[in-house]
Amino acid sequence: MTDQWHRPLRHIKGSELSGDTTQTSGMRRLEAVSGKTVGSEKVWMGETHVGPATNSGDHHHGEAETAIYVKSGHPVFVFADGDEEIRLETGPGDYIFVPPYVPHREENPGDEDAVVVIARSSQEGIVVNLPSLWSPVDGPAD
């Protein structure tokens, strides 16, 4: 019987994560839980890896709310508050909340991979890649 009370739990091993999801330059996104992988209807979950001394491209996650757990490394989450660039420096065990449609990027100034676990309020890994928000020399755009 397969009704709402008798559906099976799904186990996704870390070695079985799929890179067959939307990617952003400077990072590698791996999908674990999605509509495609397990038939989820309201959640997407996976990992993102940013290599040492690397920045991701600017992007947002559309209408999805995103919760991020820092697994390893010391990623910096960068976004704009008006004309001001805000940098959230994190470490293992920290959490970040990204509201819908907020452009941001991840930076990894360290010498080890920064790995985060991502959960989104959508069954698919919505990613909208954007042109650069800031000039590396000038800071935030006017």
Legacy VTK file of the C-alpha trace (Angstrom):
# vtk DataFile Version 3.0
C-alpha trace
ASCII
DATASET POLYDATA
POINTS 142 float
0.000 0.000 0.000
1.385 3.432 -0.936
-0.633 6.196 0.681
0.615 9.194 2.674
1.216 6.969 5.725
3.082 4.192 3.927
5.628 5.822 1.612
9.230 4.666 2.080
11.970 6.787 3.581
14.820 7.485 1.163
18.516 7.146 2.056
20.951 9.103 -0.089
24.572 8.219 0.645
27.154 10.989 0.498
28.907 9.102 -2.281
25.705 9.153 -4.373
25.200 12.940 -4.644
24.627 14.098 -8.205
26.327 16.985 -9.984
23.465 16.957 -12.513
21.978 20.227 -11.225
22.288 23.926 -12.046
25.857 25.132 -11.502
27.388 28.546 -10.775
30.921 29.493 -11.763
33.493 29.036 -9.006
31.587 26.331 -7.151
30.440 22.738 -7.499
26.841 22.046 -6.474
25.791 18.476 -5.616
22.155 17.410 -5.385
20.904 14.968 -2.740
17.166 15.536 -2.184
15.009 16.923 -4.998
11.987 16.181 -7.120
14.341 14.493 -9.572
16.276 12.341 -7.084
13.621 11.262 -4.566
10.344 12.805 -5.713
10.266 15.572 -3.080
7.616 18.213 -3.648
8.671 21.059 -1.333
12.383 20.696 -0.528
15.725 20.690 -2.332
18.876 19.755 -0.403
22.491 19.265 -1.342
26.068 20.430 -0.887
28.148 23.180 -2.400
31.948 23.080 -2.604
34.022 26.229 -3.194
37.738 25.601 -3.724
40.517 27.470 -1.909
41.019 31.119 -2.902
37.927 30.999 -5.148
34.719 33.056 -5.464
31.430 31.884 -6.887
29.620 33.894 -9.500
26.837 36.205 -8.338
23.470 34.451 -8.212
20.117 34.157 -6.414
17.737 31.277 -5.742
14.528 32.679 -7.215
11.450 32.364 -5.032
13.064 29.732 -2.787
14.153 30.438 0.765
17.579 28.918 1.394
19.128 27.697 4.638
22.871 27.001 4.656
24.915 25.017 7.191
28.696 25.419 7.080
30.217 21.938 7.186
33.903 22.855 6.687
36.152 25.749 5.767
35.457 29.433 6.323
33.229 30.677 3.495
32.276 34.340 3.275
28.764 35.189 2.059
28.645 38.530 0.232
25.550 40.579 -0.606
24.578 44.227 -1.045
22.558 46.276 1.430
21.792 49.350 -0.655
25.189 50.656 -1.796
27.061 48.812 0.954
28.736 45.428 0.445
28.063 43.168 3.441
30.428 40.253 4.162
29.326 37.486 6.540
32.409 35.507 7.631
31.504 32.006 8.769
33.013 28.801 10.110
32.003 25.183 10.722
28.713 24.896 12.602
27.379 28.305 11.468
24.090 28.813 9.639
23.083 31.392 7.001
19.565 32.256 5.808
19.183 33.622 2.262
15.779 35.194 1.532
14.178 34.737 -1.901
15.650 36.712 -4.828
18.620 38.131 -2.845
21.713 38.332 -5.098
24.836 37.055 -3.372
28.046 35.101 -3.847
30.213 32.772 -1.805
33.919 33.425 -1.375
36.527 31.100 0.043
39.622 33.031 1.142
41.052 29.952 2.902
43.447 27.227 1.805
40.949 24.343 2.117
37.632 23.606 0.392
34.620 25.367 1.890
31.738 22.902 2.026
28.177 23.865 2.945
24.912 21.937 3.156
22.004 23.727 1.472
18.261 23.275 1.996
15.741 25.165 -0.150
11.966 25.557 0.009
11.567 24.170 -3.515
11.860 20.666 -4.922
14.380 21.853 -7.499
17.718 23.607 -7.076
16.687 27.016 -8.410
19.739 29.090 -9.326
19.688 32.280 -11.366
23.224 33.231 -12.375
23.793 36.988 -12.651
26.382 39.307 -14.143
28.865 40.542 -11.557
27.252 42.830 -8.994
30.480 44.531 -8.030
33.680 45.484 -9.742
36.652 43.919 -7.916
38.349 47.360 -7.858
35.389 49.679 -7.332
33.271 47.694 -4.849
29.468 47.682 -5.101
27.919 49.065 -8.282
26.171 52.449 -8.167
LINES 1 143
142 0 1 2 3 4 5 6 7 8 9 10 11 12 13 14 15 16 17 18 19 20 21 22 23 24 25 26 27 28 29 30 31 32 33 34 35 36 37 38 39 40 41 42 43 44 45 46 47 48 49 50 51 52 53 54 55 56 57 58 59 60 61 62 63 64 65 66 67 68 69 70 71 72 73 74 75 76 77 78 79 80 81 82 83 84 85 86 87 88 89 90 91 92 93 94 95 96 97 98 99 100 101 102 103 104 105 106 107 108 109 110 111 112 113 114 115 116 117 118 119 120 121 122 123 124 125 126 127 128 129 130 131 132 133 134 135 136 137 138 139 140 141
